[in-house]
Amino acid sequence: MTISSPPPLDEHSRATEDEGEGRTKRLFDEVAGWGVLFKTHRPDHPEAQSIVPRQVSSDSTPESGLTDEQLIHEFRSIIAKSTKSRSPDFLGFPDITTCPAAVGAALLIPLLNQNMANSETCPPKATFVEMEAIQWLLLPSKIRVLVPDMAENHSMRSAMAMISLGEENIIPVLVDAEFHMDQEALQRIIDQQGKLGDAVMACVAYAVDPTCLRIDDLHGLSQILQEEDIWFHVDACHGSQLAFSERHRYKLREIEKADSITVDPQQALLIPYDCSLVLFRESDTQASLSTDSDSISNTQWSFGGTSPFTGSRAFNSLKIWSSIKSHGKNSMGRMIDGRLELTNAIQLDVEH
C-alpha cells in the first residue's frame, strides 16, 4: 500500500490561503447581492407593517460560531425588517443615499480598513483625499452655526455633556414669530449673564433647522457676537446643501462670519451613514484642539493628533469625496434645485 506524501508546507499553506480567500469572496458576493436587491427591489406589499416587538429579549452569548450560510440567513432576517428610506412608499428622513458612487465608497471603506490617525504608517493617499473633500466644502460654501429656544439640537446637549459643562449651562434664547433667534433677546441674555459674572462661551444658530427649516439672520447675529467676543457656531447640517445651488446659495449669505459650522452630507447630499464634519473659519483653530500621543506620529498630516475625542477612525470622507467626484458641483446644484421645487409643489398642494 502506497501512501502519498503530504504536500510541502508552503504548498499546504497556499492551498489553505486560497480556500480562505475563495470563502471570503463568496461571502462578500452573497452579502453584496442581497444588499443591492434591498436597494433596488420594491416590496410586493408596500403597506406599513409594525416590526416593533412587544417584548425585547436577547439570546445568550453563542458558544459556537455560525456557518457562512447561517450567517447569511441572519443577515436576510435583518434586511427583511429594515426601513427602505429610498422607497416611494416611505415618507421620513431625507437620508435617502441614492448616489451609487457614495454607496460604492461605503463598501470600499471597510475593505481598505485605513486608520486615519497616522498619515505615514497607514493611509497616505486617504489622508489627502480627505483633505481635498474638506477643501471642496470650504471653498464654495463658507458656512458656520447657532441654536435657539424652540429647536435645540440634541447634539448640542451631548457636546456640553462630553466636555463636562452640563446641559443646565445651555441657556435658551427666545425666537420671533418666524422662529428666528430674537437678537434683542440674545443681547439681553448676554448682558444679564455679564452682570451675574458668568462667561458666555458660545452661541449656536441655524442655517436650516430640522423642525421649521428656517435660516437665522447670520449677519445680525455675527455682529452682536463679534462685539461681545463670543464664539459663533452655525448648524448647517441641512442648509449646507444650498452652497451647491446657484439659485439658492444667497440664502447662506454672511455664513462665513461664523467661527465654525457643522455639515452633515448624509442628510442632503446622498451620502450613506455616517459622514459628518465640523469646519472652522480659521484653520489655526484646529491647532488648539491638537494633542500629543506616543501612538500617533508627530507629522504634519496625522489627523489623529487633531481630531478631539477620537484616535483611530475610518476613511469615511471617501464617501463625500466620491459623491462630489461622481456628480460634480453643477449636477448636485440641479438636484438640490429640483428637490426644493418639489418641496414647494407639495406644500402648495397641501395648502390648497
ABEGO torsion letter per residue (X at the ends): XBBBBBBBAAAAAAAAAAAAAAAAAAAAAAAAAAAAAAAABBBABABBBBABBABBBBBBBBABBBBAAAAAAAAAAAAAABBBAABAABBBBABAGABAAAAAAAAAAAAAGBBAABAAAABAAAAAAAAAAAAAAAAAAGBBBBBBAAABBAAAAAAAAAAGAEAAABBBBBBBAAGBBBAAAAAAAAAAAAAAGBBBABBBBBBGBAAAGBBBBAAAAAAAAAAAGBBBBBBAAAAAAAAABAAAAAAABGAAABABBBBBAAAAAGBBOBBBBBBBABAAAAAAABBBBAABBBBAABAAAABBGBBBBBBAAAAAAAAAAAAEAAAAAAAAAAAAAAAAAAAAAAAX
